[in-house]
Amino acid sequence: MPTVVTDGIRVSVESVFLEEHSNPDEGRFAFAYHIAIENEGLTRVQLRRRHWIITDGNGRVQEVAGDGVVGQQPVLDAGDKHHYTSGSVLPTPYGTMEGTYEMHEAGGRIFEARIPRFTLEVPGVLQ
């Protein structure tokens, strides 16, 4: 499970292929990803924005940015965890995602917590 820690914010990701929502004949490959965000620091933080870099198997890059995650801007006290699930659709059976979360500390400091690069992959496609 890809994991990275930035300024006390641990982000871990797990992805799965959604065969029932995919149509390979039409170039539609659906994936879900489960993310855990843990505040290992000493200060309360709030996730305000996200920025994704999505690369499909053809090397085409798409960037997506917006407020919060799945309609939320979670606040994490020291030791808190936040979990959520979202998804992405690619035109290829393989791709990657990575990015950042804009985090705001209670004292006003703003920083970016990295989201580790992870693969979106139809099982067995690279074997």
Secondary structure, DSSP 8 states (H G I E B T S, - for coil): --EEEETTEEEEEEEEE-GGG-BGGGTBEEEEEEEEEEE-SSS-EEEEEEEEEEEETT--EEEEEEESBTTB--EE-TT-EEEEEEEEEESSSEEEEEEEEEEEETTS-EEEEEEEEEEEE-TTTT-
